[in-house]
Amino acid sequence: MTPRLGRPLEPNEAKERARQAAVLGDPLALRVLSTIASGDDPSHLSEELRASGREVEASLAALRSVGMLSLGPTGDALTAEAWVRYGRLLTSWRSASDIDDAAPVEPLPESIVHVARDLAYRFSSTFNEQTVVRYVLESYQLLNARAKTRAHLPALTARYAADRLDALASARGIVLRGTPEVLFVCVRNASRSQIAAAYLSHLAGSSVHVRTAGSSPDEQINPRVIASLREAGIPLPDEYPKPLTDEVVRAADYVITMGCGDACPVYPGRRYMDWSLDDPTHLDEAGLRRVRDDIRSRVEQLIEEMGLNH
């Protein structure tokens, strides 16, 4: 597996990153940033962190000075740079695998055994073979439970398991990232989330890594959605609906839900957004186009928020 390292830092970027890292080297400043990221009331920082008002204000000023916080009408908020570059520092979850390596493994079909063998080699520098096999098994079971035809199950299992392992490596901090990671989630992962992912991939290109998932995914992407995107000149890569799993949420810097916000676990250090959009499955062609164009506008705003519009 080739890590997504991005391009090397320019000298001015390295200086800016070093200044940010120096500020975050102060435990109080890091806790201040983590507390604000969790959504707690900033007016109670001194009490919650058991620090003096002067100490807290000094930390806030330092974080603002390096572009980690911006002071607005409602108080301090994390900048896009803070979410993307340092969101992983703001969570206290354990880095251990969520899958118990000691649990018994069910026998796999021969085609899935080949998938597991290939992925074990591909991820050999990142995970042990047992972890890879477990993710392949679980991915196969999740897809198999929803499949009406099984001809493409091995190929889909390989893609799904690889993406989940890549997300797990990112969530653990094993893979260094040079780009923000965005996760779009809707109920069926067949319409809204796919439209959003297609627009973000098209408009932002390689400057962002995009994933999608569904709380109750369909077997295939809505053909009307594919046609509507084609009408707008937006390519839809060879995507497919997939179940929402924990590691893709942990790996994301931005988690955007569309009608299924309760399905996503909430972890510190991620920017959560909920877009209120009609499900185009139940709309006529004009309604589908309206939702499609609304999603494009929201994606353009997201790109601006992430600082990727330059």
N, C-alpha and C positions, 0 to 999 in steps of 0.2 A: 504494500500500500504506500502510495506517495503522499506525504502530508501536504496539506494546503498551507504553505508557509507565506505565500504572497511575495512581493518584491522586497528587497532589503531596504532598511530605513535610510532616508536621506539624512545628512548631518543635522539639519534643523529639526527634523522629526525626532531624531535620536535625542537631541537636547531636550525637546519638549517632553518626550516620554520619560527621560531620566528625572526631570523636575517633578512630574506626576508621581513617579515611583518613590522619590524622596519624601514627598508629602505623605504618601500612603505607608511609608515606613514608620510613621508615628501611629502607635496602636489606637490612640484616641481618635485621630482623624479617620482611620479606617472604620472604627466603630460608629462614628458620626455618619459616615457615608452609608454604612450598612443599615443603620437605623432609619435614615431617610428613605433608602431604597425599599425597605419593608413596608413603607406607608404609615409609619407611626407619626404622631403629631410632633413636628419639629420644635414647638414651643415648650415641650417637656423634655428636651434632650438632657439638660443638666441633671434633672431628677432621675431620669432613666439610666443615664450613664454614670451617675454619682461623681460628677465633675463640676467644677465651679463654672459659673456663667462666663467668666473671662476665658477659661480654658476652651470651652465649647466655641465661643465666638472666634477665638484664634484659629481653631481647627476649621471652622466654616470659612473664614477669610482665606486660609491657605488653600482649601479645596477650590474656592472660587478663582483664586489667582492662577491656578493651573488648568482651568477649564473643566473641572469635574462637577461643579455645581453652578447653576445659574439662578440668580435671585429674581423672582417674578412677583406678581401681585399677591399670589397665595403662599409665598415663601420660597425656600430653596427647593430645587428639584435637580435630579441627576441629569446631566447632559447626555446626548447620544454617545459621545466619546467615553463617558464613564460606564454606561451600560455595556457597550461593546468590548472595550478594552479590559475592564476590571470587574465585570459582573461576577465572575467566578470567585473572586476574593470575598464576596459579600454573603456567601452562604456557609452554613456550618454542617452541611450533610457529609456523612462519611464517604470516603472514596471507594469503599469496598463494593464489589459487584452486588447488584440487586438479585442476582440469580445464585442460589446456593450450589457451589461446585460439588458438594458432597451428595446432592440429591441423585436418586437413580435416574438413568437415562433410558427412555423407551426405545425399542428397536426402530430404526429408520428404514423407509423404502430404499432400495438400492440406488435409485436416481438421486435421492436426497443425501445418501452416504457420500456420493461423488461430490455433491455441492459442499458438504461439510469438510471433505478432504481438501478441496480446492481453497476454501476460505481459511482453513486452518493454516495452510501454507502462506496465503496472502497476508494474514494477520499474525504471523508467527513472531514478529518482533514486538507485538503489542499485547496479545492475549495468549494464554495457554490453550491447548487444543480442547480441553474439556469445556472451557467457557464458550469457545466458538461453536462446538457441537450443540451446546444447550441453546444458544441463540438460534442456530439453524433449526433445531427441533421445534422450538416455540414458534418461530416465524412460519414454519411449514404448517403447524397446527392451526395458527391463527388464519392463515390464508385458506387452508383446506376446509375449515369449518364453513366458509362462505362461498366456496367455489361450486359452480354448477357443472363446469367442465374442468378436467384436470390435465389437459394436454400441456398447458404452459406452466403448471405448478412448479416444476423444478427450476425453470428460469426465473420465475417471479420470486420464488423462495431465495434464490441466490442474490437477487437484487435487494430484496427486503432485508434479509439478514445482514448483508454487507453494509447497507445504509444504517441499520441499527447499531452494528459494531463500530462503524465510523462515528456515529453520534455518541456512543458510550466512551470512545477514546477522547472525543472532544470534551465531553462532560467531566471526565476525570482529569483533564488537563494534560493528557499524554500527547495529543496532537496539538501543535502550535497553529493558531489560526491568524491569518492576515485579513480576514473578512468577517463581517457580522453574519450571524446565522439567524434566519427568520423561519418560524414555523406557522403555517396557516392550518387551522382546524375548522372543519364544519361537520355536520352530522354524517353525511354520506360520503364525503371526500370525493364527490363526483361532479360538483358544480362550482359553488362559490370559492372554495379553497383552491380548486384547480385554476379558475380564472385569475385569482389573485397571484398565484405562483407563476402563471404564464406571463402576466404583465410585469411582475417584478423581475423575473429572469430576462425578459425582453428589454426592459428599460434600464436595468442596472447592470446587466451582464455579469461578468466574472467578479465584480466588486462586492457581491453578496452571495451567500449560499442559502438556497431555499429548500425547505422540506414541507410536505403536506401530510395530513392524516385525518382520519374520521373517527368519531365516537361509535358509529355503527355503519361501517363503509359498505357501499354497493359493490357489485362484482366488476362493474366497468364504469368509465366516465360517461356522463350523459352525452349521447351523440349530438344533441342540439347545442350543447355547450361547445363542443368541438367545432361545429359548423359556424356558430356565432363568433368564435375567436378567429376562425379562418376568414370570415367576412371582414373582420377588423384588421386583418393582416398580421395577426399574432400567432406565431407557431406554438403548438402544444407538443412538447417532447413526448417520447414514448412513456407516458406516465400511467399510473393505475391506482385505484383506491386501495388504501392500506389502513389497518387499525392503528389507533393511537396507542403508543407505548411510553413508558416513563422516561427512558433515556433520551428520546428525541426532545422532550420538554426540557430536561436538564441541560441538553446541549444548546438550546436556543438562547439567543440574546433577546429576541422579540417573539412573543407568543401572541398570535392574533386569532381570536375565536369568532365564529359566525354562527350564532344560534346554539352553541353548545358549551358555553363558558364553564358550566359546572363540571364538565368532563375532564378538564385539565387540572392536574395537581398544581399548586402554587408554591414556587420555591423562591427564596430571596435571590436578588441579582438578575432577575429577568424583567423585562418591560412587558406587562400584560395589557392588551387592548381588546375590546370587544366591538366588532362592527355589526351594527343592526341592519341586516339586509334580508330582503325577501328571498325565499328559496325559489330559484328560477324554474325548478322542476314543475311547479304548479302554475306557471305564468305562460301567457301567450308570447309570440315572438317579440312584440313591442316591449312587453314586460321584461323579457330576457335581455334585450338590448339595453334597457334602462338600468338593470342591475349590473350588467357588464360595464357600462360606462361609469356608473357610480363607483365600482370597484377600481377602475383605472384611476379615477380622481383620488381615491383614498391611497392607492399605491404611490401615486406621485407625491402626495403629502408625506407618506412614510419615507420615501427616498430623501426628501428634503430634511426630514427630522434626523435621519441617519447621517446626513452630511455627505451624501453620495451624488449630489446634483451638480458637481463641478468637475 
